[in-house]
């Protein structure tokens, strides 16, 4: 544990995206003369790779292991993706800072830039999120939504792999035929490539992005026509300019509470105040507090398809809420403008209204339908 307030050790997950997010926090703190060490911590969510997030047994699969390091005094704080955080947390722990949020949108990623309306009937869409699955099926009941796990890079590779591998095979075969024809003609020099493709396999490969090269080596279990990811994760991972994607409007595809936001947790101490002063973005804190308050009042954790998105507009917080059945056939939704000055109590009232209108029944049904997970729990 650091002995000076300006020297802090912060826990982070070890994924590439988590490390990039943590680096943003570290840079902001170091600009204000903090000395920051990032410490990678393995979480239950990282260790269980054959289960979808909602089957890990409890919310907080990517959070609690980090916070335990803070509670024990081993580390000074932890950096989280806010949408992974459970709405309840230990009394001794506080969310010291919520930096300015990146985009809260989800995006539809396709190999060829197709939009949701352009996907063929029965297209396979990959997502690990019950909310995204329900939203997709509500909008396009004909779609086949298949599980998709892994970090952002892995998911992108799984989407790109089939088309890239097929193209590589076609280019390789065409090049073999070209060389065979040259040999038969007894040409002593390699002439300019004149086959179906305008470049050799090597030239084509050299122009691929790193994520595309890795996709060529990936085994394909499921061929996806599209996948759905958070835009913030896509951009923070550095992949946005390598992939074809379309933003999904937040009014129709309401994001997860806290999506796009980070949170720094610490003990309630002088350090918390210092971190708050440097990092906290008041607007983002109000918006995400509304979202998480609605989620907490509705209940359901990560087993119910719930979207909540808040956006400050003038003196109010514009809020969209959606609660779905797991198959997307039923939906309870609301749009409200809540006053900023009492946004917490107004968010609780909105959640109560939704529960009375049928959201409680949908959430209870989701909880009943979810089989008890086996194996390790947090």
N, C-alpha and C positions, 0 to 999 in steps of 0.2 A: 504494500500500500504506500502511496506517495506521502511524503511528509510535508510537502509544500502544496498550496492550493493551485499553483500554476502548473504543477506536474500531475497529470491525470492518466490513468490507464482505463481504456474503454473496451468492453467486450463487443465482439461482432461475430456473426457467422462467417464460415470460411468460403462460401460460394463467391464466384467472381462478382456477381451483382451486389452481394452484401458488402464485399470489400470496397467496391466502387462507391457505394453509398456512405460507408464509414469514412472513406477518404474525403468526401465532401464535408462531412462534419469536422474531421480533423483539420482540414484546411481553414475552415471558418474560425475554429478555435485558435489555431496557430497564428492567424492574422491578428489576434488580440493577445498575443504573448503567452498563450498556454503552451506547455510542452506535452504533446499527446503521444501515447503509445497505444496502438491497436492490438488487442489480444484475441486470437481466433478461438472460439469455443464451439465444440460439437453439440448439436441439439438432438432431441428425439426425432424431429422431423428429418434431419439429415441422415440419421442412422437407419431409419425404416424406409427403404426405397421401393418396396413392393406393395405399398398401400397408398391409396389416395389420401389427401389431407384430411378429409372428413371422417376417415376410418382410423385415425391414429388414437382414438380413444378419448380425447379431450382437446379443447381449444388450447392454444398456446404451445403447440408442438415445436415451434421455432423460437420461442420466447423464454420459457421458464428456466432453461438451463443457463442462459445468459444472466438473468436476474438473480439466480441463486448465487452467482459469483459476486454480485454487488451486495446482496444481503449478508453474505458471510464476511464481507470486508476484504475479500481477495482483490477485487477490482473496484474502481471508483464509479463506474457507470456502464450502461449498455446502450447500444444503438439498434433500433428495431425498425422494420417496416410496420407502420401503424396498423395496417389491415390484418397483420398476423397476431396482434395483441388481444388477449382476452379482455373483456370489459371489466372484470374484477382483477385486483392485484393486491399484494400484501400491503398492510397498513403502513409499514415503514418505508415503502417505496413510492416515489412520486414520478410523474412525467415532468421532468425539469424543463424540457424544451421541445417544441415542435417547430422545426425549421419551415421555411416557406415551401408549400407543396408544389410538386411538379404536376403534370396533367393527371387528372383522375380518370380519364377515359379508358375504356377497353378498345382494342383494335382487332380487326379481322385481318389475318395474314394469309395470303395465298401465293402459290408459286408464280402465278401470272398476273397478279393485280386484279383479279375478279372481285366484284363487290358481292355482298350477301345476296342481293336479288339475282345476280348472274350465276350463282352456283347452281349446278344441275340438280334435278330431283334426286333425292337420296344421297346427296353429297355427304362425305364423312368429315365431320368437324371435331377437332380434338380440344379438350379442356379438362382440367382437373377440378373445376369449380362447379358445385351444384347450382349456384346462382346463374352462371353463364350458360350451363346446360339448359336450365329451365327457360331462360330468356331466348335462347336460340330456338328451342322447340315451340315456344309460344309464338314466335315470329314466323318460323318455318317448320311446321309439324312434319314435313316430309324428310327433314334432315336426319342423318344418323350421327348421334353424338357419342364419341368414343373416349375412354379415359386417356389422359395424356399427363405424364409426370416428368419431372426433371427440371433443371434450371432453364433459364431463358435460352441459352445457347443450345442445350440438348433438344428442347422442344422445336426450335427453329430447324435444327438438323434433321429431326424426324419428319418434318414437313417437306423439306427440300430433297431429301435423299432419293425417293423413287424417280423423280423426273431427271435429276442430275445423273444418277446411275444409268438410266436408260439412254440419256444423251451421250454419256461417256462410252457406253457399249456401241452405240451407233457410229460415233466418230471413229472408234478404234477399228471396227469392221470396215468402214469406208476407207480408212487409211491403209489397211491391209490389202484391200482390193486394188487400190491405186498403186501400191508398191508391186503387187503381183503383175499388174498390167504393164508397168514399166520394165519389169524383168523380162516379161514375154517379148516386149518390143526391143529388148537388148539395148535399152538406153543406159548410157554410162554415167549420166548425171541425174540428180534429183531435180525434176522440173517443178515449176510453181504448182501448188496444190489446186486442182481443178475439179475436185469431186463435189459432192453434195454440200460440203462445208467449206468455208472460206479460210479456215485456219487449221493447222495441224493440231493433233491432240495436245501436244506439249504447249503450244501457244495458247490454246483454249484454257488449259489447266492453269497456266501462269497468270491468267487474267481473273481467275476465280478469287473471291474473298475467302478468308480463312474459314468462316463458318460453312461455306460451300465445299471447301476441300475436306473438312471433317465429315460433312454429310456423305461424301463419296465412300467413306470407309464404314459407315454405320449400317448395321443389319436392320432390315425393315420388317417389322412385325405387322404394323397397320399402315396402310397408305391413306394419308389424310389429304383431303381437298382443301382444307383450311384449318387454321387453329386460331384460338382467341387468347390474347395476352393483354396485360396492362401496358398502356402506352409508356408510362413512366419507367417500367422495367426495361422495355425495349430500348428506350432512349438512353437510359443510364448504362445499359450493357454495351452501348456503342454499335448496336446492330441495326438501328433504324434505317440508316442509309444503304444497307445491303439487302433489305427486304421490301417486298411490295405489300402495302397494307392500307386499310381504310379505317378511319376513326368511326366508332359506333357512338351515335348521339346519346348523351347522358340522360336525356329525358325518356328515351325508349329503352335503353340498356343502362339502367341505373347502376353505378359502380358499387363495389363493396365499401362499407364505412371505413374511412381513413385511407382509401386507395390513393397512391401517389405521395403520401406523407410519410415522413420519418419521425421517430420519437426517441429522445434520449432520457433514459430512466436513471435516477440516482437515489440515494438516501436523502431524507429531508434534512438538509444541512446547509451550511454556508456555500459549499460548492454548488448546490442546486441553484442558489440565487445567482451565482456568477455565470453558470452555464445558461441560465434563463436569459440573463442580460445580453449575452453574446448571440445566442442562437434563436430564441423564440420569436415566432412571427404571429402577432396577435390575431390577424385575420384568419390565418390557417387554424389557429387554436380554437377560435369560435366555431368555424365551419365543421371541424372534425369533432369538436365536443358535441355539437348538435347530432351529428351522424352516430356517434358512439352512444349517446344518451338514448336515441331512438332504438338502437340495436339492443342495448342493455334492458330497456323496458319491454321490448318485444320478446326477448329471450331467443332461444334457438341455437345460439352459438354458431358453429360451423356446419350443422347438419340440416339447417333450413335455408332455402334459397331466398336471401334477403338482400336488397340493394337500398342504400341510403346515400344521398348526395346533397350537400349543402353548399350554397354559394352566396356570399354577402352581396347584396344589391341595395345600395343606399343605406337606410336605417333598418333593413330587414335581412333575414337569411332565407333565401329561396330554397325550399327543400323538396326533393322528389324521393318518394319511398315506394318500393315494390316488394311484395311478399308473394311467392309463388308456391304452388304445389310442386313436388319434385319432378313431375312429368311435364310441367309447364302449361297444363290445361286450365288451371285456375289461377287467378291473380287478384290480389287486393292491392290497390295503389292509392296514393294521395299526393297532391302537390299543394304546398302551403308557403306563405310568406310569414315567418316568425319574427317577432321583435328581437333585436339584438340585445336590448337591455335585460330581458329575462328569457334568454334563449334556452336555458336548461329546463326551466319549468314548462315553457311552451313546447319543447321537444317531448317531454314526458306526457303532456296532454295529447299531442298528436299520436304518440304510440298507443295511448289508452284508447283513443278513437278507433285506430286501426284494429286493435285487438277485438273491440266490440263489433266491428264490421266483418269479422271472420278471419282476421290474420291469426288469432290464437289457435283456431281450429286447424289451419294449414300448418302451423308450426308444430302443433301436437301430433298431427298426422305424420309429418316428416320425422319426428323423433321416434314414433312407433315403428315406422317402416325401416329405420336404420338399424341393421343388425349389430349386436354388440361386437366390438372388435376383439380379436384374439391376440395373444402375445403381449408384447411390452406396452405399457401405458405410462403416461407421465403422472 
